[in-house]
Amino acid sequence: MPTTLALDIGGTYLKAALLTPQGEMTHEPVRCPTPAGAPPATVLEAIATLVAPLGGFDRLSIGFPGAIRGGIILTAPNLGSDVWHGTDLAALAAARFGRPARLANDATMHGLGVIRGAGIEVALTLGTGMGFALFRDGVPAPQIELGRHPAGEAPSYDDFVGDATYRQAGMAAWKQNVLTTIGRCAALVNFDHLYLGGGNARHFTAEELPGTVSLALNAAGLQGGIKLWRPEMDIIYR
């Protein structure tokens, strides 16, 4: 049975963990800073150094912070470089590590780690920017880059609820922005449940959130990698 190396390429950190065939982590996730403004080859070398102590694996699942279509990266707004546009990162990773690889938007991979697979579900991730993924009965919808959409009060939702606003505006104002965004997501897609994840979701408690919203452990961004290899996920590579 295959062991999966799950990778989360974030605007701030690179994270990795080995997953058993059942999707359990074999150890605590490891991480290192994401090389600022680096091209794909440099990021892959940083990943190789990061995961070298973990041991062998049979395949890779990669969560990436940008728009992806047919396995090709269209945008990478939080990596500070346009050299990612048009990159087939899964092919590059497969060549570098000698193992098959699959690529998905990081919010999609995060959602796959927590969704129940029934009804309309949303994964909203709070980190350097904002990630958004929509699912219907466990299957990802075509990717919607809500983080890049104008927020009205800010140039985009990446700015409205991103890490820079959390640090500059303060906790109370930032939390209100997040709750406003959740309300708008509810009005937009009428979700049955929303999962709030990403590094900055830790600043919330369950009591501060609506009943249709749950906190998702940050590790879900890696654990969702096991589901990228299920047949029903083929839809996101078309």
C-alpha positions as CSV (number, residue, x, y, z in Angstrom):
1,M,0.0,0.0,0.0
2,P,1.4,3.4,-0.9
3,T,2.9,5.9,1.5
4,T,2.1,9.5,0.5
5,L,4.3,12.6,1.0
6,A,1.9,15.5,1.6
7,L,3.3,19.0,0.9
8,D,1.7,22.3,1.8
9,I,3.4,25.2,-0.1
10,G,2.4,28.3,1.8
11,G,3.3,31.9,1.4
12,T,5.2,31.8,4.7
13,Y,6.1,28.2,5.3
14,L,6.7,24.9,3.5
15,K,5.1,22.0,5.4
16,A,5.4,18.3,4.9
17,A,4.3,15.0,6.4
18,L,4.2,11.3,5.5
19,L,0.8,9.7,5.4
20,T,-0.1,6.0,5.8
21,P,-2.5,4.4,3.3
22,Q,-5.2,5.3,5.8
23,G,-4.3,9.0,5.8
24,E,-2.7,9.0,9.3
25,M,0.5,11.0,9.8
26,T,3.5,8.9,10.7
27,H,5.1,11.8,12.6
28,E,4.6,15.5,13.4
29,P,4.7,17.7,10.4
30,V,8.0,19.4,9.5
31,R,8.3,22.9,8.1
32,C,10.7,25.5,7.0
33,P,10.4,29.1,5.6
34,T,9.2,29.4,2.0
35,P,12.1,30.9,0.0
36,A,10.9,34.5,-0.8
37,G,10.2,35.2,-4.5
38,A,11.9,31.9,-5.5
39,P,11.1,30.0,-8.7
40,P,9.7,26.5,-8.7
41,A,13.1,24.7,-9.0
42,T,14.4,26.6,-5.9
43,V,11.3,25.7,-3.9
44,L,11.5,22.1,-4.9
45,E,15.1,22.0,-3.6
46,A,14.1,23.5,-0.3
47,I,11.4,20.8,-0.1
48,A,14.0,18.1,-0.9
49,T,16.1,19.3,2.0
50,L,13.1,19.5,4.3
51,V,11.8,16.0,3.7
52,A,15.2,14.2,3.4
53,P,15.1,12.9,7.0
54,L,11.5,11.6,6.7
55,G,12.3,8.5,4.7
56,G,10.9,6.9,1.6
57,F,7.5,7.5,0.0
58,D,5.6,6.2,-3.0
59,R,3.8,9.3,-4.3
60,L,3.4,13.1,-3.6
61,S,0.3,15.3,-3.0
62,I,0.9,19.0,-3.2
63,G,-1.3,21.8,-2.0
64,F,-0.5,25.1,-3.7
65,P,-1.7,28.7,-2.9
66,G,-3.0,29.8,-6.2
67,A,-5.3,29.1,-9.1
68,I,-4.8,25.8,-10.9
69,R,-6.4,24.4,-14.1
70,G,-5.8,21.0,-15.5
71,G,-2.8,20.7,-13.2
72,I,-1.2,23.9,-14.5
73,I,-0.6,26.8,-12.2
74,L,-2.3,30.0,-13.3
75,T,-1.5,32.3,-10.3
76,A,0.7,32.4,-7.2
77,P,-0.3,35.7,-5.6
78,N,1.3,35.1,-2.2
79,L,4.7,33.7,-3.5
80,G,5.8,37.1,-4.8
81,S,6.7,36.0,-8.3
82,D,5.0,35.5,-11.7
83,V,7.5,32.8,-12.8
84,W,5.0,30.2,-11.5
85,H,2.5,31.0,-14.2
86,G,2.1,28.1,-16.7
87,T,4.1,25.7,-14.5
88,D,3.2,22.0,-14.3
89,L,4.5,21.6,-10.7
90,A,3.3,18.0,-10.4
91,A,5.4,17.0,-13.4
92,L,8.4,18.9,-12.0
93,A,8.0,17.3,-8.6
94,A,7.6,13.9,-10.1
95,A,10.9,14.4,-12.1
96,R,12.7,15.7,-9.0
97,F,11.7,12.9,-6.6
98,G,11.1,10.1,-9.0
99,R,7.6,9.5,-7.8
100,P,4.1,10.3,-9.2
101,A,2.7,13.6,-8.0
102,R,-0.7,15.3,-7.9
103,L,-1.3,19.0,-7.4
104,A,-4.3,20.9,-6.0
105,N,-5.2,24.3,-4.6
106,D,-4.1,24.4,-0.9
107,A,-7.7,25.2,0.3
108,T,-9.0,22.3,-1.7
109,M,-6.5,19.9,-0.1
110,H,-7.3,21.4,3.3
111,G,-11.0,20.8,2.8
112,L,-10.5,17.2,1.7
113,G,-8.9,16.6,5.1
114,V,-12.0,17.7,7.0
115,I,-15.2,17.6,5.0
116,R,-18.0,15.1,5.7
117,G,-18.8,14.5,2.0
118,A,-22.5,15.5,2.2
119,G,-24.2,18.5,0.9
120,I,-22.5,21.9,0.1
121,E,-19.4,22.4,2.2
122,V,-16.8,25.1,2.2
123,A,-13.2,25.3,3.4
124,L,-12.0,28.8,4.2
125,T,-8.3,29.1,5.2
126,L,-6.7,32.0,6.9
127,G,-2.9,32.4,6.4
128,T,-0.8,34.8,4.4
129,G,-4.0,35.3,2.3
130,M,-7.3,33.6,2.2
131,G,-8.1,30.3,0.6
132,F,-11.5,29.1,-0.5
133,A,-12.7,25.8,-1.7
134,L,-16.3,24.6,-2.5
135,F,-17.4,21.0,-2.4
136,R,-20.7,19.2,-3.3
137,D,-21.1,15.7,-1.8
138,G,-17.4,15.5,-1.3
139,V,-16.3,16.4,-4.8
140,P,-14.5,19.7,-5.4
141,A,-16.2,22.3,-7.5
142,P,-14.3,24.2,-10.2
143,Q,-11.8,26.4,-8.4
144,I,-13.0,29.8,-7.3
145,E,-10.3,32.2,-6.3
146,L,-12.4,34.2,-3.8
147,G,-9.3,35.5,-2.1
148,R,-8.5,37.6,-5.2
149,H,-12.1,39.0,-5.4
150,P,-12.6,42.6,-4.4
151,A,-13.9,42.8,-0.8
152,G,-15.3,46.3,-1.0
153,E,-13.5,47.5,2.1
154,A,-10.2,46.2,0.7
155,P,-8.6,45.4,-2.7
156,S,-9.3,41.7,-2.2
157,Y,-10.2,39.2,0.5
158,D,-6.6,38.3,0.7
159,D,-6.1,41.8,2.1
160,F,-9.4,41.9,4.1
161,V,-8.6,38.8,6.2
162,G,-5.0,38.1,5.4
163,D,-2.1,38.1,7.9
164,A,-1.0,41.6,7.2
165,T,-4.4,43.0,8.3
166,Y,-4.4,40.8,11.4
167,R,-1.1,42.4,12.4
168,Q,-1.9,45.9,11.4
169,A,-5.6,46.3,12.3
170,G,-5.5,44.2,15.5
171,M,-7.3,41.1,16.6
172,A,-10.8,42.5,17.2
173,A,-11.0,44.3,13.8
174,W,-9.5,41.3,12.0
175,K,-11.9,38.9,13.6
176,Q,-14.9,41.0,12.6
177,N,-13.6,41.0,9.0
178,V,-13.4,37.2,9.1
179,L,-17.0,36.9,10.5
180,T,-18.2,39.3,7.8
181,T,-16.5,37.1,5.2
182,I,-18.1,34.0,6.5
183,G,-21.5,35.7,6.3
184,R,-20.9,36.7,2.7
185,C,-19.8,33.1,1.8
186,A,-23.1,31.9,3.3
187,A,-25.1,34.3,1.2
188,L,-23.0,33.4,-1.9
189,V,-23.2,29.6,-1.9
190,N,-25.7,28.7,0.9
191,F,-23.3,26.2,2.4
192,D,-24.5,23.4,4.8
193,H,-21.2,23.7,6.7
194,L,-18.0,25.8,6.6
195,Y,-14.6,24.7,7.9
196,L,-12.3,27.4,9.1
197,G,-8.7,26.5,8.9
198,G,-5.2,27.7,8.2
199,G,-2.6,29.0,10.6
200,N,-4.6,32.1,11.8
201,A,-7.8,30.1,12.5
202,R,-6.2,29.3,15.9
203,H,-7.2,32.8,17.1
204,F,-10.9,31.8,17.1
205,T,-12.8,29.6,19.5
206,A,-15.8,27.5,18.6
207,E,-18.0,29.8,20.7
208,E,-17.1,32.8,18.5
209,L,-18.4,31.1,15.3
210,P,-21.8,30.5,13.9
211,G,-23.3,27.0,14.4
212,T,-22.7,26.0,10.8
213,V,-18.9,26.7,11.1
214,S,-16.3,24.5,12.6
215,L,-12.6,25.0,13.3
216,A,-10.3,22.7,11.3
217,L,-7.0,21.6,12.6
218,N,-4.1,23.0,10.6
219,A,-2.8,19.5,9.9
220,A,-5.8,18.9,7.6
221,G,-3.9,20.8,5.0
222,L,-1.6,17.8,4.8
223,Q,-4.0,15.0,5.6
224,G,-6.2,15.9,2.7
225,G,-3.4,14.8,0.4
226,I,-4.4,11.2,0.7
227,K,-7.8,11.9,-1.0
228,L,-6.2,13.5,-4.1
229,W,-5.6,9.9,-5.3
230,R,-9.2,8.8,-5.1
231,P,-10.9,8.3,-8.6
232,E,-13.5,11.0,-7.9
233,M,-10.8,13.6,-7.7
234,D,-9.9,13.1,-11.3
235,I,-12.3,15.9,-12.1
236,I,-9.9,18.5,-10.8
237,Y,-7.2,17.5,-13.4
238,R,-9.4,17.9,-16.5
